[in-house]
Amino acid sequence: MEIVVLVKQVPDTESLIEIAGDGVSIKKQDIKWVMNPYDEIAVEEALQIREAQGGTVTIITMGGQKAVETIRTALAMGADKGVHINDPAAEGSDALATAKILAAAVKEIPFELIIAGHRAVDEDNYQVAAGVAELLDIPQISMVVKAELLDGKIKCQRTIEGGTVTVEASLPALFTTQRGLNEPRYASLPGIMKAKKKPVDVKTTADLGIDAASVGAGNRKVKIKTLNFPPQRQAVKMIEGESAQAKAAELVRVLHEEAKII
Amino acid sequence: MAQGVFVITEQRDGAFRKVSFEAVSEGRRLADGLGADLTAVVLGSGVEGMAAELEKYGPDKILVADDPALADYTTSAYTNIIADLVQSTDPAVIILGASAQGKDLSARLAARLDAGLAMDCTAIKLDSGNLTYTRPMFGGKIFANVEIDGDLQIVAIRPNVMDITETAKQCVTEKPAVQVGDVKTTVVEKSMDTGDKVELTEADIVVSGGRGTSGNFEAVEQLAAALGGAVGSSRSAVDEGWRPHSDQVGQTGKVVSPGLYVACGISGAIQHLAGMSTSKYIVAINKDPEAPIFSKADLGIVGDLFEVVPAVTEAVKKIHS
């Protein structure tokens, strides 16, 4: 099974995010960069499928120089090779442009299955994977919590509000991961050593036949005008009382009479 | 010249998702501000009778796309039909709810129509014909105000945030012929939760438990039941195996926006806060007075949740009786 995994390097969810001086981007110093958590799940799923059926797992990442660390992490987990799209022209691309670039890279590799995180935890757009599937004209199944490979088909369970739905698609297909699909493995020390020798191809937009003038920060359809911190909440009102019952009664009184929400 | 607002509603098994009413209401507001018409579309099988339910939210026109192939949502069938309807209606803005279906559909549609999409939007501002969308990033640690370039803008609104409003309007309902086209996926099974379990992302009240419960969620569940709310959980409780992944509230779980969020025995890691910070009212119960959750809460009680939470349940029952 030829599997492609789309991976993004993002700030660790522990990171304190600060707004940069330009007001439309975040400060990139003092951030710990990691593999998008949903992409870790995607890499793990690809490895499990390869362990069951054989094949190749190729990692594709678009990002600056630092992003290669994330590809190496995936290789250390056990993936076979990587493609690093590293081009300043691509920086700041919106979801559609990113999908265009990634789809062009995927097209250069024989693939039967693409696995991606359902979203990246920095921009929270939920869009890139679907964009890639549309551009490749293949089925998509999103937010999958269970995946099974049948003969030439993928059968996936996704959670929807109030239940689960099972969806099938013929390969080639793309699905995106949700928490609960699997528990990603940690890279082992031997894995890390082996990863250093695994091939990582570096590509530019030109290599992929993408017109640089159609992607990047200057060509966004969705333009960030300002970034703000969430509105400050009022300071907490601590409820005092002689006993748990007294505190509870006062809490309910405030919610009922003052906040009027119960 | 693209104009008008187009709302894609969502129904399942003959019932509209609440976010659809929010989307139509918001659509009406924007259409009025733009001096344009509002069209709402219903997709499904045997759903013609549902159109009337939308009328009170003020669309000028309702389109019913009715076909057996639309009984269950599939990405391609819905995308193909909407793309066709967009070609004939030529709207300037498409609004839909950012539910599980909406996230999937809007993303595919944006790529199909080569249009910018503002996902999980919590507010829309209209100023001199210009639309600005507010949407969370970094799990809600930052809010971005974005504008979309191009003839068509798509916005998926976060459920449970925007108001539902009624507007009296003359409404025309049509049932255009639809071409389902190439459908790339098949729904083979649907399994819905039985009973009155309230869905987490749609609940007006959420009661969540964390590490402080030590795995015993009885008090949390009983308070949720007394309040008619949903039960949520922190990541710790899920990692410990006490609660299913689908209950997790947080940056790598579900994002909720209820009117009331009660956090029991949850310390308040920033990733958890990211999942509930747009809640209108936050109550925290924790035995540690230094717990970070208190910095985000509106009301706090320092105490043992096994004593406090049942006492709150009792007090709630008294009010309801």
Interface residues (C-beta under 8 A of the other chain):
Chain A: P11 T13 E14 I17 I19 I26 P37 Y38 D94 A95 L96 A99 V121 D122 E123 D124 N125 Y126 Q127 A129 A130 G131 A133 E134 L135 I138 P139 Q140 I141 S142 M143 V145 K155 R158 T159 I160 E161 G162 G163 T164 V165 T166 V167 E168 A169 S170 A173 Q178 R179 G180 R220 K221 V222 K223 I224 K225 T226 L227 N228 F229 P230 R233 Q234 V236 K237 M238 I239 A244 Q245 K247 A248 A249 L251 V252 R253 V254 L255 H256 A259 I261 I262
Chain B: R17 D72 T74 T75 S76 S99 A100 Q101 K103 D104 A107 R108 A110 A111 R112 D114 A115 G116 L117 A118 M119 D120 T132 R135 P136 M137 F138 G139 G140 K141 I142 F143 A144 N145 V146 E147 I148 D149 G150 K184 T185 T186 V187 V188 E189 K190 S191 M192 D193 K197 E199 T201 E202 I205 L227 V238 P244 H245 S246 Q248 Q251 T252 G253 G259 L260 I270 Q271 A274 S277 T278 K280 Y281 I282 V283 A284 F294 S295 K296 A297 D298 L299 G300 I301 V302 G303 D304 E307 V308 A311 V312 E314 A315 V316 K318 I319
